[in-house]
Amino acid sequence: MARTKHISRKKRLGKAIKSCVAAPYWALLKRFGKRRVYRWRLNPQMRRHWRRNKLKK
């Protein structure tokens, strides 16, 4: 990726980083009641990878 980016792109990347957080562990225990559960089970649609999922331009 380019070193210099437009400010609007930087804003989108910052928002994506903040929204790309897994569910808290206590919520998983409350929902599923067992320990061997992936943290992305509660909000898998938020999961993003820099190479696989792109942000809208």
Secondary structure as the mmCIF struct_conf table of DSSP 4:
data_model
#
loop_
_struct_conf.conf_type_id
_struct_conf.id
_struct_conf.beg_label_comp_id
_struct_conf.beg_label_asym_id
_struct_conf.beg_label_seq_id
_struct_conf.end_label_comp_id
_struct_conf.end_label_asym_id
_struct_conf.end_label_seq_id
BEND BEND1 ARG A 3 THR A 4
HELX_RH_AL_P HELX_RH_AL_P1 ILE A 7 SER A 19
HELX_LH_PP_P HELX_LH_PP_P1 ALA A 22 PRO A 24
HELX_RH_AL_P HELX_RH_AL_P2 TYR A 25 PHE A 32
BEND BEND2 LYS A 34 ARG A 35
TURN_TY1_P TURN_TY1_P1 ARG A 39 TRP A 40
BEND BEND3 ARG A 41 LEU A 42
HELX_RH_3T_P HELX_RH_3T_P1 PRO A 44 MET A 46
TURN_TY1_P TURN_TY1_P2 TRP A 50 ARG A 52
BEND BEND4 ASN A 53 ASN A 53
HELX_LH_PP_P HELX_LH_PP_P2 LYS A 54 LYS A 56
#
